[in-house]
Structure formats: C-alpha cells, structure tokens
Amino acid sequence: MVDYRNMQARSPAGVNVGTGVDQGLRSYMLGVYNMMAIGLAVTGIAALGTSVLAQSNPAFAQLLYQSPLRWVIMLAPLAAVFFLSFRIQSLSVAAAQAIFWAYAALVGLSLSSIFLVFTGQSIVRTFFVTAASFGALSLYGYTTKRDLSAMGSFLFMGLIGLIIASVVNMFLGSTALQFAISVIGVLIFAGLTAFDTQQIKEMYYEGDESDTAGRKVVMGALRLYLDFINMFMFLLQFLGNRN
C-alpha cells in the first residue's frame, strides 16, 4: 500500500505550529473520516439491497452464493484494493475516489450473505459496538504522543499469521480455531485502528498540492475503512445471533 507518511518536520522551521496548520489538519482528518463514513454507507446499502433481492429471487441467490460467480465476488474487492494501492500516484483524485466507491460497493455485495446468516438486530447491535470501539481507538491514535510504529510492525506480523490461519481453517473447519481467529482478529484490528490513525495524521503536510492532499484523503479513508470492516466482521462472530 502506498505510504504518504509525511512528518511535520518537513517544514523549513522543523515544526508546524499555529492555528492555520491546526485548521488544515482538522480539515484533512475530517475529509478522511467523511469519506470512510460514506464508504461504509455505500457498503451497507449494497449489502442490504443485494440480500433483499436474493431472498426474493431464489435463482439470483443461487447464482450469487452457489455458482462459481461467488469467487469473482469474493476476489473482486481484493483486486480493487491492490489496484488502488499501487496505482494511486498515477490516478486523478476523482478516479481514486470512484475506485474507492466501487470497492465499497463490491464489499457490500460480498458481505450481503450476513443478512441471511445473522439476525438484523444483532447486525445493527454489532455495528454500533464496532463504531463506538473504533471511535475510541481512533481518538487515542490521533491524540497520543506515543510513537506507535513498533506496535504497527508487531500487528502487521500478527495480521500475516491471521491470514494464514484463516486459509488453513477453510480446509479444517475447526470451530475452536475459528474462535481463536476471531479473538485475535478483533485485537489486531483494534490496534491497527489506533496505529493507522496516527500514520494518517502524520501523512498531513500543510504545503501539499490539492491533488496530493486528495490522494492522501482517499488512502487514509481506505485504511480506516478496512480496519472498521474487519473489526465488525470479527465481532459479529461473537455478538451475532444466527438465523
């Protein structure tokens, strides 16, 4: 993933202080959170709409969840993330935003099955629990003076292990391993929420051109969006009541 990390020491004086910079930073972070929130809304609408259509149309449900098309739906969001991450510098801000919205819709399509597996009430409850946890963790990452870089490296290694364990359990089907994966997954993405928020804050630079700043907003929104979605899905394994 492209990292636009930009320490404030880049300024001629070595530090950036003053109301103007504070206002710029707040505006930049607000743009990141707004884009992330809209992305979550797009995902929710796409997931709910697809689920309603699948429940009312058995042929569509079979095509979506039981045919080889399901692999395309599962892998398409991953392809969009890689494309956006590696091509962000060559894309216009409008194109990057369009790919982000398309990605959010594809994620909604792939997550539509949760409305068939879990009750709507438990999904809503888990969403609000995730939102509250995410808000607290992101606030910590934004306000803390502690450097979270070391924690980020540790969490990244944990994430690699989590992915490997998830792939292995696709073949084993172990409920005990799945429970452990869910617990570890919640902890990893909770930590990543604080870490990514601090990194996104450090990406800010007062003198950025508008296109550069716009791309940073898109990538920041993508990172926090991924943290939120993954934490939500792992928490749903605990808090979700199955139909």
Secondary structure, DSSP 8 states (H G I E B T S, - for coil): -------GGGSTTSS--SHHHHHHHHHHHHHHHHHHHHHHHHHHHHHHHHHHHHHH-HHHHHHHHTSTHHHHHHHHHHHHHHHHHHHGGGS-HHHHHHHHHHHHHHHHHHHTTHHHHB-HHHHHHHHHHHHHHHHHHHHHHHH--S--HHHHHHHHHHHHHHHHHHHHHHHH--HHHHHHHHHHHHHHHHHHHHHHHHHHHHT--TT--HHHHHHHHHHHHHHHHHHHHHHHHHHHHHH--B-
